[in-house]
Amino acid sequence: MKDVHIAADLAVTLDGDRPGTLARALGCVSAAGINIDGYSEIGGVVHVLAMDLAATRQCLGKAGFREVQEQDVVVIPVENEPGAAARVFQRIADAHINVRYSYLATGNRLVIASSDPQAVIRAVTA
């Protein structure tokens, strides 16, 4: 697999999880001119994958969102076909690596967080 790389995922809380809060978080990032490569929101926490992590952190902080985590993640391009993601996760499972969380980013790319990103890269590129 080519173009597999490590990136940073920034997680912030959506205090007062109510209509418009996610739009406000993503909107402040886009208003700062930062392209969001991927995101996931579950239970009032939004994970944002963006190329400019420092600027993303700054605009979310200024907008009042509280950072809860920065995590190195592995970004893995996959084909748009049945079983593509399952094959990637099977290789990771065969290497006995636990996945903390994952989501799909733009351009059919899996974003995978684990305690050992380099081990994930070895597993999927072997």
CNS distance restraints for C-alpha pairs under 8 A (distance, minus, plus):
assign (resid   1 and name CA) (resid  77 and name CA) 7.84 0.50 0.50
assign (resid   1 and name CA) (resid 124 and name CA) 7.08 0.50 0.50
assign (resid   1 and name CA) (resid 125 and name CA) 5.39 0.50 0.50
assign (resid   2 and name CA) (resid  77 and name CA) 7.82 0.50 0.50
assign (resid   2 and name CA) (resid 125 and name CA) 7.83 0.50 0.50
assign (resid   3 and name CA) (resid  76 and name CA) 7.05 0.50 0.50
assign (resid   3 and name CA) (resid  77 and name CA) 6.93 0.50 0.50
assign (resid   4 and name CA) (resid  74 and name CA) 7.00 0.50 0.50
assign (resid   4 and name CA) (resid  75 and name CA) 5.69 0.50 0.50
assign (resid   4 and name CA) (resid  76 and name CA) 4.82 0.50 0.50
assign (resid   4 and name CA) (resid  77 and name CA) 6.76 0.50 0.50
assign (resid   4 and name CA) (resid 121 and name CA) 7.01 0.50 0.50
assign (resid   5 and name CA) (resid  74 and name CA) 5.64 0.50 0.50
assign (resid   5 and name CA) (resid  75 and name CA) 5.42 0.50 0.50
assign (resid   5 and name CA) (resid  76 and name CA) 6.97 0.50 0.50
assign (resid   5 and name CA) (resid 121 and name CA) 7.57 0.50 0.50
assign (resid   6 and name CA) (resid  72 and name CA) 6.38 0.50 0.50
assign (resid   6 and name CA) (resid  73 and name CA) 5.52 0.50 0.50
assign (resid   6 and name CA) (resid  74 and name CA) 4.53 0.50 0.50
assign (resid   6 and name CA) (resid  75 and name CA) 6.08 0.50 0.50
assign (resid   6 and name CA) (resid 117 and name CA) 7.22 0.50 0.50
assign (resid   7 and name CA) (resid  49 and name CA) 7.69 0.50 0.50
assign (resid   7 and name CA) (resid  51 and name CA) 7.86 0.50 0.50
assign (resid   7 and name CA) (resid  72 and name CA) 5.71 0.50 0.50
assign (resid   7 and name CA) (resid  73 and name CA) 5.40 0.50 0.50
assign (resid   7 and name CA) (resid  74 and name CA) 6.27 0.50 0.50
assign (resid   7 and name CA) (resid  75 and name CA) 6.79 0.50 0.50
assign (resid   8 and name CA) (resid  49 and name CA) 6.56 0.50 0.50
assign (resid   8 and name CA) (resid  50 and name CA) 7.66 0.50 0.50
assign (resid   8 and name CA) (resid  53 and name CA) 7.08 0.50 0.50
assign (resid   8 and name CA) (resid  70 and name CA) 6.67 0.50 0.50
assign (resid   8 and name CA) (resid  71 and name CA) 5.65 0.50 0.50
assign (resid   8 and name CA) (resid  72 and name CA) 4.60 0.50 0.50
assign (resid   8 and name CA) (resid  73 and name CA) 5.80 0.50 0.50
assign (resid   9 and name CA) (resid  47 and name CA) 6.20 0.50 0.50
assign (resid   9 and name CA) (resid  48 and name CA) 5.59 0.50 0.50
assign (resid   9 and name CA) (resid  49 and name CA) 4.91 0.50 0.50
assign (resid   9 and name CA) (resid  50 and name CA) 7.47 0.50 0.50
assign (resid   9 and name CA) (resid  70 and name CA) 5.70 0.50 0.50
assign (resid   9 and name CA) (resid  71 and name CA) 5.21 0.50 0.50
assign (resid   9 and name CA) (resid  72 and name CA) 6.24 0.50 0.50
assign (resid   9 and name CA) (resid  73 and name CA) 6.41 0.50 0.50
assign (resid  10 and name CA) (resid  47 and name CA) 5.48 0.50 0.50
assign (resid  10 and name CA) (resid  48 and name CA) 5.22 0.50 0.50
assign (resid  10 and name CA) (resid  49 and name CA) 6.65 0.50 0.50
assign (resid  10 and name CA) (resid  53 and name CA) 7.48 0.50 0.50
assign (resid  10 and name CA) (resid  57 and name CA) 7.44 0.50 0.50
assign (resid  10 and name CA) (resid  67 and name CA) 7.36 0.50 0.50
assign (resid  10 and name CA) (resid  69 and name CA) 6.01 0.50 0.50
assign (resid  10 and name CA) (resid  70 and name CA) 4.65 0.50 0.50
assign (resid  10 and name CA) (resid  71 and name CA) 6.59 0.50 0.50
assign (resid  11 and name CA) (resid  45 and name CA) 6.48 0.50 0.50
assign (resid  11 and name CA) (resid  46 and name CA) 5.45 0.50 0.50
assign (resid  11 and name CA) (resid  47 and name CA) 4.23 0.50 0.50
assign (resid  11 and name CA) (resid  48 and name CA) 6.26 0.50 0.50
assign (resid  11 and name CA) (resid  67 and name CA) 5.89 0.50 0.50
assign (resid  11 and name CA) (resid  68 and name CA) 5.67 0.50 0.50
assign (resid  11 and name CA) (resid  69 and name CA) 5.11 0.50 0.50
assign (resid  11 and name CA) (resid  70 and name CA) 6.27 0.50 0.50
assign (resid  12 and name CA) (resid  45 and name CA) 5.67 0.50 0.50
assign (resid  12 and name CA) (resid  46 and name CA) 5.55 0.50 0.50
assign (resid  12 and name CA) (resid  47 and name CA) 6.68 0.50 0.50
assign (resid  12 and name CA) (resid  60 and name CA) 7.96 0.50 0.50
assign (resid  12 and name CA) (resid  65 and name CA) 6.02 0.50 0.50
assign (resid  12 and name CA) (resid  66 and name CA) 5.26 0.50 0.50
assign (resid  12 and name CA) (resid  67 and name CA) 4.25 0.50 0.50
assign (resid  12 and name CA) (resid  68 and name CA) 5.34 0.50 0.50
assign (resid  12 and name CA) (resid  69 and name CA) 7.08 0.50 0.50
assign (resid  13 and name CA) (resid  44 and name CA) 5.82 0.50 0.50
assign (resid  13 and name CA) (resid  45 and name CA) 4.51 0.50 0.50
assign (resid  13 and name CA) (resid  46 and name CA) 6.38 0.50 0.50
assign (resid  13 and name CA) (resid  65 and name CA) 6.10 0.50 0.50
assign (resid  13 and name CA) (resid  66 and name CA) 5.55 0.50 0.50
assign (resid  13 and name CA) (resid  67 and name CA) 6.58 0.50 0.50
assign (resid  13 and name CA) (resid  68 and name CA) 6.75 0.50 0.50
assign (resid  14 and name CA) (resid  21 and name CA) 6.33 0.50 0.50
assign (resid  14 and name CA) (resid  22 and name CA) 6.97 0.50 0.50
assign (resid  14 and name CA) (resid  25 and name CA) 7.90 0.50 0.50
assign (resid  14 and name CA) (resid  44 and name CA) 4.93 0.50 0.50
assign (resid  14 and name CA) (resid  45 and name CA) 5.77 0.50 0.50
assign (resid  14 and name CA) (resid  46 and name CA) 7.04 0.50 0.50
assign (resid  14 and name CA) (resid  65 and name CA) 6.60 0.50 0.50
assign (resid  14 and name CA) (resid  66 and name CA) 7.88 0.50 0.50
assign (resid  15 and name CA) (resid  44 and name CA) 6.93 0.50 0.50
assign (resid  15 and name CA) (resid  65 and name CA) 7.45 0.50 0.50
assign (resid  16 and name CA) (resid  21 and name CA) 7.71 0.50 0.50
assign (resid  17 and name CA) (resid  21 and name CA) 6.41 0.50 0.50
assign (resid  17 and name CA) (resid  44 and name CA) 5.64 0.50 0.50
assign (resid  20 and name CA) (resid  24 and name CA) 6.04 0.50 0.50
assign (resid  21 and name CA) (resid  25 and name CA) 6.33 0.50 0.50
assign (resid  22 and name CA) (resid  26 and name CA) 6.18 0.50 0.50
assign (resid  22 and name CA) (resid  46 and name CA) 7.75 0.50 0.50
assign (resid  23 and name CA) (resid  27 and name CA) 5.61 0.50 0.50
assign (resid  24 and name CA) (resid  28 and name CA) 6.08 0.50 0.50
assign (resid  25 and name CA) (resid  29 and name CA) 6.72 0.50 0.50
assign (resid  25 and name CA) (resid  60 and name CA) 6.60 0.50 0.50
assign (resid  25 and name CA) (resid  63 and name CA) 7.63 0.50 0.50
assign (resid  25 and name CA) (resid  65 and name CA) 7.52 0.50 0.50
assign (resid  26 and name CA) (resid  30 and name CA) 6.35 0.50 0.50
assign (resid  27 and name CA) (resid  31 and name CA) 5.90 0.50 0.50
assign (resid  28 and name CA) (resid  32 and name CA) 6.27 0.50 0.50
assign (resid  28 and name CA) (resid  59 and name CA) 6.39 0.50 0.50
assign (resid  28 and name CA) (resid  60 and name CA) 6.72 0.50 0.50
assign (resid  28 and name CA) (resid  63 and name CA) 7.13 0.50 0.50
assign (resid  29 and name CA) (resid  33 and name CA) 6.84 0.50 0.50
assign (resid  29 and name CA) (resid  34 and name CA) 5.68 0.50 0.50
assign (resid  29 and name CA) (resid  35 and name CA) 7.60 0.50 0.50
assign (resid  29 and name CA) (resid  36 and name CA) 7.56 0.50 0.50
assign (resid  29 and name CA) (resid  56 and name CA) 6.06 0.50 0.50
assign (resid  29 and name CA) (resid  59 and name CA) 6.29 0.50 0.50
assign (resid  29 and name CA) (resid  60 and name CA) 6.89 0.50 0.50
assign (resid  30 and name CA) (resid  34 and name CA) 5.17 0.50 0.50
assign (resid  30 and name CA) (resid  35 and name CA) 6.25 0.50 0.50
assign (resid  30 and name CA) (resid  36 and name CA) 7.31 0.50 0.50
assign (resid  32 and name CA) (resid  55 and name CA) 7.89 0.50 0.50
assign (resid  32 and name CA) (resid  59 and name CA) 6.98 0.50 0.50
assign (resid  34 and name CA) (resid  50 and name CA) 7.16 0.50 0.50
assign (resid  34 and name CA) (resid  51 and name CA) 7.81 0.50 0.50
assign (resid  34 and name CA) (resid  52 and name CA) 6.98 0.50 0.50
assign (resid  34 and name CA) (resid  55 and name CA) 7.72 0.50 0.50
assign (resid  34 and name CA) (resid  56 and name CA) 7.12 0.50 0.50
assign (resid  35 and name CA) (resid  50 and name CA) 6.28 0.50 0.50
assign (resid  35 and name CA) (resid  51 and name CA) 7.41 0.50 0.50
assign (resid  36 and name CA) (resid  48 and name CA) 6.94 0.50 0.50
assign (resid  36 and name CA) (resid  49 and name CA) 6.08 0.50 0.50
assign (resid  36 and name CA) (resid  50 and name CA) 4.92 0.50 0.50
assign (resid  36 and name CA) (resid  51 and name CA) 7.77 0.50 0.50
assign (resid  37 and name CA) (resid  48 and name CA) 7.79 0.50 0.50
assign (resid  37 and name CA) (resid  49 and name CA) 5.39 0.50 0.50
assign (resid  37 and name CA) (resid  50 and name CA) 5.31 0.50 0.50
assign (resid  37 and name CA) (resid  51 and name CA) 7.50 0.50 0.50
assign (resid  37 and name CA) (resid 105 and name CA) 5.87 0.50 0.50
assign (resid  37 and name CA) (resid 106 and name CA) 5.60 0.50 0.50
assign (resid  38 and name CA) (resid  48 and name CA) 6.10 0.50 0.50
assign (resid  38 and name CA) (resid  49 and name CA) 4.98 0.50 0.50
assign (resid  38 and name CA) (resid  50 and name CA) 7.14 0.50 0.50
assign (resid  38 and name CA) (resid 103 and name CA) 7.94 0.50 0.50
assign (resid  38 and name CA) (resid 104 and name CA) 6.81 0.50 0.50
assign (resid  38 and name CA) (resid 105 and name CA) 4.07 0.50 0.50
assign (resid  38 and name CA) (resid 106 and name CA) 5.81 0.50 0.50
assign (resid  39 and name CA) (resid  46 and name CA) 6.87 0.50 0.50
assign (resid  39 and name CA) (resid  47 and name CA) 5.29 0.50 0.50
assign (resid  39 and name CA) (resid  48 and name CA) 4.53 0.50 0.50
assign (resid  39 and name CA) (resid  49 and name CA) 5.92 0.50 0.50
assign (resid  39 and name CA) (resid 103 and name CA) 7.43 0.50 0.50
assign (resid  39 and name CA) (resid 104 and name CA) 7.87 0.50 0.50
assign (resid  39 and name CA) (resid 105 and name CA) 6.80 0.50 0.50
assign (resid  40 and name CA) (resid  46 and name CA) 5.60 0.50 0.50
assign (resid  40 and name CA) (resid  47 and name CA) 5.17 0.50 0.50
assign (resid  40 and name CA) (resid  48 and name CA) 6.87 0.50 0.50
assign (resid  40 and name CA) (resid 103 and name CA) 6.46 0.50 0.50
assign (resid  41 and name CA) (resid  45 and name CA) 5.55 0.50 0.50
assign (resid  41 and name CA) (resid  46 and name CA) 4.16 0.50 0.50
assign (resid  41 and name CA) (resid  47 and name CA) 6.27 0.50 0.50
assign (resid  42 and name CA) (resid  46 and name CA) 6.58 0.50 0.50
assign (resid  49 and name CA) (resid 105 and name CA) 7.94 0.50 0.50
assign (resid  50 and name CA) (resid  56 and name CA) 7.18 0.50 0.50
assign (resid  52 and name CA) (resid  56 and name CA) 6.17 0.50 0.50
assign (resid  53 and name CA) (resid  57 and name CA) 6.03 0.50 0.50
assign (resid  54 and name CA) (resid  58 and name CA) 6.16 0.50 0.50
assign (resid  55 and name CA) (resid  59 and name CA) 6.17 0.50 0.50
assign (resid  56 and name CA) (resid  60 and name CA) 6.17 0.50 0.50
assign (resid  57 and name CA) (resid  61 and name CA) 5.99 0.50 0.50
assign (resid  57 and name CA) (resid  67 and name CA) 7.75 0.50 0.50
assign (resid  58 and name CA) (resid  62 and name CA) 6.12 0.50 0.50
assign (resid  59 and name CA) (resid  63 and name CA) 6.18 0.50 0.50
assign (resid  60 and name CA) (resid  64 and name CA) 6.47 0.50 0.50
assign (resid  60 and name CA) (resid  65 and name CA) 5.38 0.50 0.50
assign (resid  60 and name CA) (resid  66 and name CA) 7.72 0.50 0.50
assign (resid  61 and name CA) (resid  65 and name CA) 5.21 0.50 0.50
assign (resid  61 and name CA) (resid  66 and name CA) 6.35 0.50 0.50
assign (resid  61 and name CA) (resid  67 and name CA) 7.41 0.50 0.50
assign (resid  71 and name CA) (resid 113 and name CA) 7.15 0.50 0.50
assign (resid  72 and name CA) (resid 113 and name CA) 6.80 0.50 0.50
assign (resid  72 and name CA) (resid 117 and name CA) 6.97 0.50 0.50
assign (resid  73 and name CA) (resid 111 and name CA) 6.25 0.50 0.50
assign (resid  73 and name CA) (resid 112 and name CA) 5.38 0.50 0.50
assign (resid  73 and name CA) (resid 113 and name CA) 4.62 0.50 0.50
assign (resid  73 and name CA) (resid 114 and name CA) 7.15 0.50 0.50
assign (resid  73 and name CA) (resid 117 and name CA) 6.34 0.50 0.50
assign (resid  74 and name CA) (resid 110 and name CA) 7.84 0.50 0.50
assign (resid  74 and name CA) (resid 111 and name CA) 5.68 0.50 0.50
assign (resid  74 and name CA) (resid 112 and name CA) 5.16 0.50 0.50
assign (resid  74 and name CA) (resid 113 and name CA) 6.49 0.50 0.50
assign (resid  74 and name CA) (resid 117 and name CA) 6.03 0.50 0.50
assign (resid  74 and name CA) (resid 120 and name CA) 7.23 0.50 0.50
assign (resid  74 and name CA) (resid 121 and name CA) 7.10 0.50 0.50
assign (resid  75 and name CA) (resid 109 and name CA) 6.22 0.50 0.50
assign (resid  75 and name CA) (resid 110 and name CA) 5.60 0.50 0.50
assign (resid  75 and name CA) (resid 111 and name CA) 4.70 0.50 0.50
assign (resid  75 and name CA) (resid 112 and name CA) 6.54 0.50 0.50
assign (resid  76 and name CA) (resid 109 and name CA) 5.21 0.50 0.50
assign (resid  76 and name CA) (resid 110 and name CA) 5.03 0.50 0.50
assign (resid  76 and name CA) (resid 111 and name CA) 6.55 0.50 0.50
assign (resid  76 and name CA) (resid 112 and name CA) 8.00 0.50 0.50
assign (resid  77 and name CA) (resid 107 and name CA) 7.51 0.50 0.50
assign (resid  77 and name CA) (resid 108 and name CA) 5.93 0.50 0.50
assign (resid  77 and name CA) (resid 109 and name CA) 4.17 0.50 0.50
assign (resid  77 and name CA) (resid 110 and name CA) 6.26 0.50 0.50
assign (resid  78 and name CA) (resid  84 and name CA) 6.03 0.50 0.50
assign (resid  78 and name CA) (resid  85 and name CA) 6.68 0.50 0.50
assign (resid  78 and name CA) (resid 108 and name CA) 5.71 0.50 0.50
assign (resid  78 and name CA) (resid 109 and name CA) 5.76 0.50 0.50
assign (resid  78 and name CA) (resid 110 and name CA) 7.02 0.50 0.50
assign (resid  79 and name CA) (resid  84 and name CA) 5.94 0.50 0.50
assign (resid  79 and name CA) (resid 108 and name CA) 6.78 0.50 0.50
assign (resid  80 and name CA) (resid  84 and name CA) 7.06 0.50 0.50
assign (resid  80 and name CA) (resid 108 and name CA) 6.63 0.50 0.50
assign (resid  83 and name CA) (resid  87 and name CA) 6.04 0.50 0.50
assign (resid  84 and name CA) (resid  88 and name CA) 6.69 0.50 0.50
assign (resid  85 and name CA) (resid  89 and name CA) 6.28 0.50 0.50
assign (resid  85 and name CA) (resid 110 and name CA) 7.55 0.50 0.50
assign (resid  86 and name CA) (resid  90 and name CA) 6.01 0.50 0.50
assign (resid  87 and name CA) (resid  91 and name CA) 6.36 0.50 0.50
assign (resid  88 and name CA) (resid  92 and name CA) 6.48 0.50 0.50
assign (resid  88 and name CA) (resid 124 and name CA) 6.31 0.50 0.50
assign (resid  89 and name CA) (resid  93 and name CA) 6.07 0.50 0.50
assign (resid  90 and name CA) (resid  94 and name CA) 5.97 0.50 0.50
assign (resid  91 and name CA) (resid  95 and name CA) 6.35 0.50 0.50
assign (resid  91 and name CA) (resid 123 and name CA) 5.93 0.50 0.50
assign (resid  91 and name CA) (resid 124 and name CA) 6.05 0.50 0.50
assign (resid  92 and name CA) (resid  96 and name CA) 6.54 0.50 0.50
assign (resid  92 and name CA) (resid  97 and name CA) 5.64 0.50 0.50
assign (resid  92 and name CA) (resid  98 and name CA) 7.77 0.50 0.50
assign (resid  92 and name CA) (resid 120 and name CA) 6.25 0.50 0.50
assign (resid  92 and name CA) (resid 123 and name CA) 5.71 0.50 0.50
assign (resid  92 and name CA) (resid 124 and name CA) 6.75 0.50 0.50
assign (resid  93 and name CA) (resid  97 and name CA) 5.72 0.50 0.50
assign (resid  93 and name CA) (resid  98 and name CA) 7.20 0.50 0.50
assign (resid  95 and name CA) (resid 123 and name CA) 6.21 0.50 0.50
assign (resid  97 and name CA) (resid 114 and name CA) 7.44 0.50 0.50
assign (resid  97 and name CA) (resid 116 and name CA) 7.92 0.50 0.50
assign (resid  97 and name CA) (resid 119 and name CA) 7.54 0.50 0.50
assign (resid  97 and name CA) (resid 120 and name CA) 7.18 0.50 0.50
assign (resid  98 and name CA) (resid 114 and name CA) 6.20 0.50 0.50
assign (resid  98 and name CA) (resid 115 and name CA) 7.61 0.50 0.50
assign (resid  99 and name CA) (resid 112 and name CA) 6.81 0.50 0.50
assign (resid  99 and name CA) (resid 113 and name CA) 5.94 0.50 0.50
assign (resid  99 and name CA) (resid 114 and name CA) 4.86 0.50 0.50
assign (resid  99 and name CA) (resid 115 and name CA) 7.88 0.50 0.50
assign (resid 100 and name CA) (resid 112 and name CA) 7.67 0.50 0.50
assign (resid 100 and name CA) (resid 113 and name CA) 5.38 0.50 0.50
assign (resid 100 and name CA) (resid 114 and name CA) 5.10 0.50 0.50
assign (resid 100 and name CA) (resid 115 and name CA) 7.54 0.50 0.50
assign (resid 101 and name CA) (resid 112 and name CA) 6.17 0.50 0.50
assign (resid 101 and name CA) (resid 113 and name CA) 5.38 0.50 0.50
assign (resid 101 and name CA) (resid 114 and name CA) 7.34 0.50 0.50
assign (resid 102 and name CA) (resid 110 and name CA) 7.01 0.50 0.50
assign (resid 102 and name CA) (resid 111 and name CA) 5.31 0.50 0.50
assign (resid 102 and name CA) (resid 112 and name CA) 4.47 0.50 0.50
assign (resid 102 and name CA) (resid 113 and name CA) 6.11 0.50 0.50
assign (resid 103 and name CA) (resid 110 and name CA) 6.00 0.50 0.50
assign (resid 103 and name CA) (resid 111 and name CA) 5.29 0.50 0.50
assign (resid 103 and name CA) (resid 112 and name CA) 6.90 0.50 0.50
assign (resid 104 and name CA) (resid 108 and name CA) 6.66 0.50 0.50
assign (resid 104 and name CA) (resid 109 and name CA) 5.74 0.50 0.50
assign (resid 104 and name CA) (resid 110 and name CA) 4.71 0.50 0.50
assign (resid 104 and name CA) (resid 111 and name CA) 5.94 0.50 0.50
assign (resid 105 and name CA) (resid 109 and name CA) 5.08 0.50 0.50
assign (resid 105 and name CA) (resid 110 and name CA) 6.06 0.50 0.50
assign (resid 105 and name CA) (resid 111 and name CA) 6.54 0.50 0.50
assign (resid 113 and name CA) (resid 117 and name CA) 7.04 0.50 0.50
assign (resid 114 and name CA) (resid 120 and name CA) 7.66 0.50 0.50
assign (resid 116 and name CA) (resid 120 and name CA) 6.68 0.50 0.50
assign (resid 117 and name CA) (resid 121 and name CA) 6.38 0.50 0.50
assign (resid 118 and name CA) (resid 122 and name CA) 6.25 0.50 0.50
assign (resid 119 and name CA) (resid 123 and name CA) 6.11 0.50 0.50
assign (resid 120 and name CA) (resid 124 and name CA) 6.23 0.50 0.50
assign (resid 121 and name CA) (resid 125 and name CA) 5.97 0.50 0.50
assign (resid 122 and name CA) (resid 126 and name CA) 5.78 0.50 0.50
